[in-house]
Amino acid sequence: MELSPVIQVALVQAATQAPFLIVIAVGLWLAIARRKRHPGASLWAAIGFLALGLQIAFRVAASAYVASVQAAGIDWEPTTALLVYSNLATYLLFLIGVVALTFAVFVGRKTS
């Protein structure tokens, strides 16, 4: 049984992102587990890890979409704008994730 090119691309993309997904899952689990002790930092960490997880999911979906367009032989002209907006969304999610994780590091610290 041969998989479709779309499924193959999605699986390869997910496999290459697996280490990051594991780190994100562990980080999210730690943020939820420690929310009673550090509520502010845990909230920002959870937001950051969720944004980074969504960013990876969007990237995998965009790669699968590109594979489906190529497999179907569809003209690229109408899809380029969608790909540009998809890339902008993934970079925005990455930025939100990194900023939220930075806030998580520094929120609630006492100034000396």
C-alpha positions as CSV (number, residue, x, y, z in Angstrom):
1,M,0.0,0.0,0.0
2,E,1.5,3.3,-1.1
3,L,0.8,6.5,0.7
4,S,-0.3,9.6,-1.1
5,P,2.3,12.3,-1.5
6,V,0.4,14.6,0.8
7,I,0.5,12.0,3.6
8,Q,4.2,11.3,2.9
9,V,5.1,15.0,3.2
10,A,3.1,15.5,6.3
11,L,4.7,12.4,8.0
12,V,8.2,13.5,7.0
13,Q,7.6,17.0,8.3
14,A,6.1,15.7,11.5
15,A,9.0,13.4,12.0
16,T,11.6,16.2,11.5
17,Q,9.7,18.3,14.1
18,A,9.3,15.4,16.6
19,P,12.1,16.5,18.9
20,F,10.6,20.0,19.1
21,L,7.1,18.6,19.7
22,I,8.5,16.5,22.6
23,V,10.2,19.5,24.2
24,I,7.0,21.5,23.7
25,A,4.9,18.8,25.3
26,V,7.2,18.4,28.3
27,G,7.4,22.2,28.7
28,L,3.6,22.5,28.6
29,W,3.2,19.7,31.1
30,L,5.7,21.4,33.4
31,A,3.9,24.7,33.1
32,I,0.6,23.1,34.0
33,A,2.1,21.1,36.8
34,R,3.7,24.1,38.4
35,R,0.9,26.6,38.0
36,K,0.0,26.7,41.7
37,R,3.5,27.6,42.7
38,H,4.2,30.1,39.9
39,P,0.9,31.1,38.3
40,G,2.1,34.0,36.2
41,A,5.2,32.2,34.9
42,S,3.2,29.1,34.2
43,L,0.6,31.0,32.2
44,W,3.2,32.7,30.0
45,A,5.0,29.5,29.5
46,A,1.8,27.7,28.5
47,I,1.0,30.4,26.1
48,G,4.5,30.2,24.6
49,F,4.5,26.5,24.3
50,L,1.0,26.4,22.7
51,A,2.0,29.1,20.2
52,L,5.1,27.1,19.3
53,G,3.1,23.9,18.9
54,L,0.6,25.7,16.7
55,Q,3.4,27.1,14.6
56,I,4.7,23.6,14.0
57,A,1.2,22.3,13.1
58,F,0.8,25.2,10.6
59,R,4.1,24.4,9.0
60,V,3.2,20.7,8.6
61,A,-0.2,21.7,7.2
62,A,1.4,24.2,4.7
63,S,3.9,21.5,3.6
64,A,1.1,19.1,3.0
65,Y,-0.8,21.7,1.1
66,V,2.1,22.4,-1.2
67,A,2.4,18.6,-1.8
68,S,-1.3,18.4,-2.6
69,V,-1.0,21.3,-5.1
70,Q,2.0,19.7,-6.7
71,A,0.3,16.3,-6.9
72,A,-2.9,17.8,-8.4
73,G,-0.9,19.9,-11.0
74,I,-2.7,23.1,-10.0
75,D,-1.4,26.4,-11.1
76,W,0.8,28.0,-8.4
77,E,-0.3,31.6,-9.1
78,P,-3.4,31.7,-6.9
79,T,-1.7,29.7,-4.1
80,T,1.3,31.9,-3.6
81,A,-0.6,34.5,-1.7
82,L,-1.9,31.8,0.6
83,L,1.6,30.5,1.2
84,V,2.9,34.0,2.0
85,Y,0.1,34.5,4.6
86,S,0.8,31.0,5.9
87,N,4.4,31.8,6.4
88,L,3.6,35.1,8.0
89,A,1.3,33.3,10.4
90,T,3.9,30.8,11.4
91,Y,6.5,33.5,12.0
92,L,4.0,35.5,14.1
93,L,3.2,32.4,16.2
94,F,6.9,31.7,16.6
95,L,7.4,35.3,17.7
96,I,4.5,35.1,20.2
97,G,5.9,31.8,21.5
98,V,9.4,33.2,22.1
99,V,8.2,36.5,23.6
100,A,5.8,34.6,26.0
101,L,8.6,32.2,27.0
102,T,10.8,35.2,27.7
103,F,8.1,36.8,29.8
104,A,7.7,33.5,31.7
105,V,11.4,33.6,32.6
106,F,11.2,37.2,34.0
107,V,7.7,37.5,35.4
108,G,7.4,37.7,39.1
109,R,11.1,38.3,39.7
110,K,12.0,40.5,42.6
111,T,14.2,43.5,41.7
112,S,17.1,44.1,43.9
